[in-house]
Amino acid sequence: MTKSKLQRSYHEHHRKTDKATLLFGITIFFKFLLFDFIWSLTTTFASFSTFEFYTTKLITTLVLLIPFLFFRLWKTEIVIMFLLDILLIINLMYFRTYYTAIPLSSYALSGNLADFKGSVYDSFCWYDIFFPLSTLACIPLYLFYKRKQEKKPHTLYWILLSGSIAIFAIVTTLKGGFKEAYGKIRQEAYLCASTTSIYTVFGNLYYDLINQKQELTPQIQQTIENWLSQKPEHHALAQKISVRNNCIVILAESLESWVLETKIEGQEITPHLNKLLQDSTTLYAPYVLTQVKGGRSIDAQLLLCAGMLPINSGTYSSQYPDHTYGTLQKAMHQKKNSRNYLLTIDKVSTWNQGVIAYNFGIDSIIAYHDFEQTGAFGTHKRVGDHPFLKQCRKKIENGEIWKKGENAYIQCITYSGHAPFKLPEELKEVSFSTAIPQKMNDYMTMAHYTDNAIGEFVEFLKTRPEYAETLIVITGDHEGLANYRPELCHAPGGKGVVSDKTFTPFIVVNSPVGMRYDKVMGQIDMYPTLLNLLQLDDYEWTGLGESILNPQKKGFAVNPQMNVEGEAVSPEESEFAKNAYDISDMMIRFDYLGKCTKEK
């Protein structure tokens, strides 16, 4: 054979080898991209714009190529690819049920991968088949490209691997290291469910490994129990009250108390809610001090549904979604055999609410993709409160939720009141003069819109045959004006109207105890109050707050800045209430209720 033929044969040989290597490498990389695309359909595609998204996939792909690239073990490579297919598919199936990747600890559970405590087969989607099909397609293609001789690894391989590692290391180091960077993403409302997409399933497992559940030491347990032993005991109401077997909660975005019972330039801001307040069966507390922290709306659900204060740093729903919580939903299910529903027009990935909702005792989540996207507006283009609550009504009427004969807990979370409070012109039903500051104008206009939507929904609920046994709770998830408050409180149009305190309303319609509570209370006090009204007082967890139906309760509360609002109390009482934040943080962080449950 001539020299030229030998050279041509050699180069053809290498081109074939390059094609075989590229075949496996591109296929593996495609699998990760397909996984991330499917994952992002129900979360966000924002992860695609990060350096880590691409470098982690490239690094993992190159590592998984080692058996073929170094040892020519193509059958081993195929097996690895099939195992990767299984890993990615089961994580997608788990995500469709629990809205998170499979935790590291769950892989050790017997039967976990065969049945995720639910119907696995129902969570399989037809397009998942592309994972194993891509692997199968590699077999005939490889046989077409294969060669007998072994070949040393390409220089390009080492360049790509070292370059990817370097970029990932630099970016991650600038963000404080892997654990810090990963943790920060988990604290972002709309990106918290994207950590698996950014860092791959393997990155998720590594984070679980280095962030194992902290152990509850005897000293910490004693600190918690000492505080709990000094807290006033929760008691059932002394008087006999009528039974309520259903509970409808409307958690209104950023609804503050000062807009209720208020007229501006001759116009009622919340005429429908004002009408409800006049009913003798309504319980109304206008001075509920906001106690949420960085989690905002999801923190409000912790306060209202679990009677616990937010953790000191970060968001409980992202950091401790698998810890044990005693909740109103679980109490309703345990004591009244209720079916529990969560209705929200936000995505289940927001604040990790899909995961935490199931842990709280929700049976069915009806979220973003379950609603017609009509009348959407705002920063994130979410369905307005009117079409949202109308669709909630329709779902009740057609039996999709609250089926005939069942007791129900239904939690509806509105969205329109989200800052910056810009309601489309065609939806505005009130208008104010230029004497009213623009931000105050926008806020009141939005509150009027939400009031109308809630009013119509409540009127519908009153027509239901179950209404006599139904409690309707309406409250704001937190204050809304934030840093605009000082300015509006001192502005000519807002002075004496806008509250200088962060109060949200607590309204209970068709309450077995009708009253007006004009003292200050905390959001944490709503939970034990509802236990009283729903006669769930023997449920094992009664919260860290105190029912406003307890005549001995002091009318004060502490906000997250440790400011005491309300009636004067002793330094000891003030300090005890402030310590509740640390106690709640320890209980959640060290899974105190989970430990207590195991010991019983």
N, C-alpha and C positions, 0 to 999 in steps of 0.2 A: 504494500500500500504506500502511495506517495505521501510526502510530508504534508502537502496541501490537503489531501484527503483525511489524513490523521487529524490535522488541525480542525477541519470542518466537522469531523465526527466528534471531536472533543467539545467544540462549542455547541453542537446540537445536543450532545449529552448533557451539558450544563444547563442549556435552555430548558430541557425537559425536566431536569431536577428542580430548577427554579419554579417552573409551572406547578409541579407537584407540591412544593413547599408553600407557594402562594395559594394554591387551592385550599389546603388545610387552614392556613392563616386567615385568609379572607372569610372562609366559612365560619370559623370560630368568632371572628370579629363581628360578622353579620348576626350571629346568634345573640351576642350582647346588645347590639343595636336594636334588634327585633324585640328583645325583652324590654329594653328601655322605652321603646315606642309604645308598646302595649301598656306598660306601667304608667307612662305619662298621660295616656288617654283620660284617666280619671284623676290625675294629680295635676301636674303642670309640666310643660316642655322647657321651663326655665333652666333645668339641669343641663340641657344641650349647649348652653352658652358658657359653661365653665371649663377651665383647663383640666380639672380633675376628671371630668366626665370622659374625656378622650384618652388621657394618659393612663388611667387605671385599666381601661379596656385593652389598650395596647400592651401594657405590661403583662396583664393576665394572659392575653392571647399568646404572647411570645413565650411565656413560661409553659403554657400548655402545649406548645409546639416541640418542646425538648425531646420527647420520645422519638419523633420522626426525624427531626433535624439533626440530632446527634447520633442516633442509633438505628435509624431507618426502620423503626418498628411501626409500620403503618397500621397493622391490625390493632396494636395497643393504642395508637392515636384515635382510631375509630371508636374503640371502647371508651376512651376518655371523652370523646365528643358525645357519645350516647349518654354517659353519666352526667355530663354538663347539661344535656337536653332535659334529663329527668330533674336535675336540681333547679333549673330555671322554670320549668313547667309547674312543679309542685309549689314553688314560691309564688308564682302568678295565681295559682288556684287558691293558695292560702290568703293571698292579698285580696282576692275577690270576696272572701268571706270575712276576713278580719282586718283588712286595710293596712297590713304591715307585712314585712318579710317574716319568714319563720324564725323565731328567736333561737339562739344557739342552744339554750337549755331544752327546747322542745324536740330537738333531734334525738335526744336520749330517751324520750318517752316511748314506751312500747305502743306500737300501732299508730304513732303520731302521723307518720308519712302515709299511712294507708287510709286514715280517716281523721281529718282535722276537727274532731268533735262535731262534725256536721256532714252534709252531703257533698263528698268530694266530686262525684261525677257531675253534679249539677254545676260545679264551678269550672268545668273544663269547657273551653271555647274551641270552635272548629279551627281557628287559625293557629292554635297551639301546635297543630300537626306539622307546621312548617319547621319546627325545631328538629324533630327526627328525620323529616324528609330531606332537610339540607345535609344531614349526615349520610343518609342513604345515597344521595346523589353523588357524594364524594367517592364512593367505592368504584363505580365504573369509570369515573373521570381519572381517578388515580391509576387504575390499571392501564389506562390509555397513556399516561405520562410516566409510568414507573421505569426505573432502570436498575440493573443488577449491582453496579458498583456503588460503594459507599462514597460519600462526599463530605469533606469537612464543613463546619458551619460557615455561613457567609459572613463576611465582614459587616455587611449591611445589617445583619441581625444584631450584632453587638452595638452598632451605632444607634439603631432604633431603641434597643433595650436601655442602654445607658443614657440616651437622650431623654427618653420618657421618664425614667427614674429621676433624673436630675431636675426636670421641669416640675414633676410632681413634688419632689422634696423641697424645692425652693418655694413653690406656691404654698404648700402646706406649712412650711416653717414660718413664712411671713404671716400666716393666720394663727400662729401660736402652737403648731403641732397638730397631729392627726386627731387626737381626742378633743382638743379645744375647737378645731375647725368643724369636726363632725357635730359636736355639741351645739355650736352656734347655729348651724343649719337647722337642727332639730327645734330651735327656739323661734324660727321664723314661721309666721302663720301659714303662708302659702307654699313654703318650700320644705316644711318639716317632714313630709312623706317622701321626699325625693332623695334621701340619703342613699338608699339602695340603688337608685338609678345613677347617682354620681359616683359612688364608690364600689359598685357591683355587690352582688350577694356576698362575696368573700370579704369585702370591706365591712359589710354589715356584721358578719360573724366575728371579725376581728374586734370590732368595737364592743360587741357583747362580751367578748372574752376579757378585754381589759377594763370593762366597766361592770363587773359582776355585782350583783345585789349586795349592798352593804349590810353587815350583820348588826342586829339589834343587841347591844351589850346590856348586861344587867343594870349598869348605871343609868343608861339612857331610858331603859324600860321603867326604872324606879322614878326618874324625873317625870316621865309622862304620867305614871299612875298617881304620883303625889298631886299633880295638878288636877287630874280628873277627879280625885277623891275630894277636892275642895270645891269643885264646881257644884252649883245648886242642882239638886236632883230634878230629873224630869218627871212630872206627874200627869196623869190623865185629868181631864176636867172634872171638877166636883159635880157640876150639874149634868143632867142627862141631855144629850143632844141627838138630833136626827142623823141617820146614817147617810154617808156619801161613799158610794162604791166606785165612782169614776172621778178622775182628776184631769182636767185640761189645763195645761200651762202655756201661756203665751208670753214668750220672752222677747220683749220689744227692744230692738236695737237703740241704745243711747237715749231712752226715754227718761226725762227728768221730771220731778214733781211740780216745779214751778209753773209749767204750762197748763196744769190741771186747774180747774176752777178760776181761770184767768180770762179776762176780756181785754183786748187791745184794740183801741180805736173802734169800740163798739162790737167787736167780733170775738166770739168764743173760740178759743184755740182747740179745745177738746170737748165739743158738745156731747158726743156719745159717751165718753168716759164720765163726764160730769153727771150725766143722767143716771148712770149706773151707781154713782156715789150716793145718790139720793135714795136709793132703794134700802129699805130697812134690813134686808138680808145681806147687805154688803159689808164686809170688813175692809176698812181703809186705813192704811198707815202711810202718811205722806212723807215722813222724815226717815227714810231708810238710807243710812250712810253707805256710800259705795266703798267696798272693801277689796275690789279686784286689784290685781297687779298686772304684770306684763302680758298675761294670757287673756286679759280683757273678757271677751264673751265666754270663752271656755272656763275661765276662773269663776264667772257668774254661775255656771252650771254646777261647779264644785260647791259653791256657797249655798245655792238654792236646793240642790238635789242630795248633797252629802253632808251639809252642815259643817264643812271644814273650810279653813282659810287657805289662801294660795301659798305655795312654797316660797321660801325666801329668795331663791334665784332660779330663773327659768320657768318652765311650764310643766306642771304635773302630767298633763296628758301626753306629752312627748317623752319626758324622762321616766315616768313611772306608770305607763299605761296598763301594765300587767299586775300591779299591786292591788290589794283588796280594799274596796270602798263599801261602806254601808250607805245605802241610798234610798231615796223615796221610791224609786222604781222597784227596787228589790223588796221593799216593805210592802208595796202594793201587790206585787206578785205573790209574796209569801202569805200575806194576811187576807187578800181579797181575790186571789187567783186571777189577777189582771193580765191582759195582753198589753205590752208596753211599746209605744210607737214614738219615733223621733221624725219630725218633718222639718226639713231645712232646704232652702234653695241654694245653699252653699255646697261645695264639694266635700265629700267625706274625708278628704285628705287635709282640709283646713284645720289647723290646730290638732290634727290627729284625732278628730272627733269621731270618726268611724270606729276606731279601736276602743276609745274610752267609753263610747255609748254602749257598746256590747258589754263592757266590763261593769258599767253602771246598772245593767239589767234591762237594757232595751232589747226587744225581740225583733222589731222590724225598723229599718231605716229607709225613709223615703227622702231622697236627696236630689241634688242638682239634675242628674240625668232622668229623674222620674217626673219632672215637671216640664210642661210646655214653656218654652223660653219666650213668652209673650210679655209685653210691658216691661222689658228689662231696661234698666238704666243704672247710672252710678259708675264709680271708678272701675268696678269689676263686672259691670253689666249683669247684674243679678235681677231676677224677677221681682217686680215691685210688690209691695205689701198687699195691694188690692187683688191682683191676679193670683198671688201666692195663696192667700186665705180663701179665695174663691175656689181654687183648685183643691185646697184642703177640704172644703165643704163638699165638693164633688166626690172626692175619694171616700168620704164618710157616707154620702148618699148612695154610691154604687156598691158599698160593702167592701171596698178595698181595705179600709181600716175600720175599726170599731164595729165588728160584725154583730149582727143581731144576737142578743142574749149574753154577750161577753162583757165583763167589766174591763175598763180600759184606762190606761194612763197615756195621754197624748201630749207631747211637747212640741209646740210650734215655735220656730225661731225666725223672727222677721229680720229684714236686712236694710230696708229703705232708709232708716234713720242713721245710717253710717255716714260719718263725715266725708265730704264737706257739705252735706245736706242740700245738694242741688237737685231740686225736683223739676222735671221738664215742664215747660210753660203750659202745655195743654192739660196737665194734671193738677194745676194749681186752682184752688177753690177759695182762697183768701188772698188778700193783698194789703200791703201796709204802705204808709207814706214814707218819704225819705227821712222823716224824723226818727224812724226806727233804724238802728244800725244794721247793715246788710247781713252780717252773720246771724244776728238775732232774728231778722226777717226770714232768712232761709231756714233756720231751725224751727221756728213756729209754723211756717208753711208746711214743712215736712211732718211735723207733729200732727197737724190738722189732717193731713193725708193718711197717716197711720191710724189716727183716731177713728176716722171714717171706716177704714178697712176692718179694724178690730170690732167696732160697733156693729157692723153688718154680720160679722162672723158670730158674735155673741147672740145676736137676735136669732140667727139660724139655730144655734145650740139650744136656745130656749124652746124651740118648736119640737125638739127631740123628745120622744117618750121617756128617755132616760134622764131628762133634765132634773127631775126632782131629787135624784141621787147623784147629781154631778156637781163637783166643785170646779169653778173656773178661776184660775189664778192669772193675773196680769201684772207684770212687773218689768221694769227696765233692767237690762243686763248690767248697765253701769252708766255713769254720768257721760255727757257727750261734748260739753263745751271746752273742756280741757284748758289750754292756756288762753283761750278767748274770754274766760270767765271774768277775770279782774277788769278787763277793758269794758265789757258789757255791763258789769255791775255799776260802773261809774259813768257810763254814757248817759246823756239826757233821756233817751228813749228806754233805756234798760234799768236805770236806777230805781230801786224799789220793786222791780218786777223779777228780774233775773236773780236767782238765789246765789248767794256767795258761798254756799255749801254744796257739796256733791251729793244731793239727795235724789233718790229714785223712788217711785211709788210702789206700794205693795197693795194690790187690790184683790180681794177674794169675793167673787160674785156667787150668789146662792150659798153663802156661808151659813152653817148651822148656828153660828154666833155672829150676829150683826153688830158692828161697833165702829167707832172711829178712834184710832190710837194716835194721839197728837204728840207723843213723846218720841225722842230719837231712839232708833233701833239700828242694828247692823244687818247687813245682808245675811249674815250667818244665823240670825234669829228667825229667819223665815222657815227654815227646815223644821225645827222643833214646833213651831206654831202650826205648820201643816200636819205634823204628826198628831197634834191635838185635834185639829178639825176633821181629820180623816179617821180618827180613832185607831191610830197605829202606834199607840204609846208603849205597847209591849214589844215592839221591834227592838232587836238587840243594840242597835246604834241610834242614840238620840241626839248626836251632834255636840259641837263645842259651844253653841249658842244657847239662848234661853227663850222659851216661848213668851210672846207678849201677852198671852192669856194668863200668865202667872202674875197675880197681883203684887207679888214681892219683887218682881223684876225692876231693876233700876233703869231709868230712861236715858241711857247713854251708849255710845259705841266708840270704837277706836279705828281710825283709818290706817292705811298702810304706812303713812308717814309718822305714825305714833301720836297723832293729835287726838285728843279726847273731845268729843262733841256731845252736847246734851246737858243734862242736869249735873250739878256738882256731886262728886263722889270723893271718897277718902283716897289718899295716896295708895293705900293697900289695894283697894278695889281697882284703881286705875292701873296699877302695876300688874295685877292679876290678869286683867283684860289684855294688856299689851303682851304678856307672856304667851297668850293663846296663839299668837303667830308662830313663835318658836316651837310650841308644842305640836301644832298642826304640821309644821314642816318636818319635825322628827317622826311623827306618826306616819306620814306619807312616805318619806324618804326611806325609813327602815321597815316599812310594811308592818306596822304595829298590829293593825286589825287582822292581817293575814296570819300573823304569829298567834294571836289570840284565838282565831278560828281553829287553827291546827291543834292547839292545846286542849280544846273542848272535847 
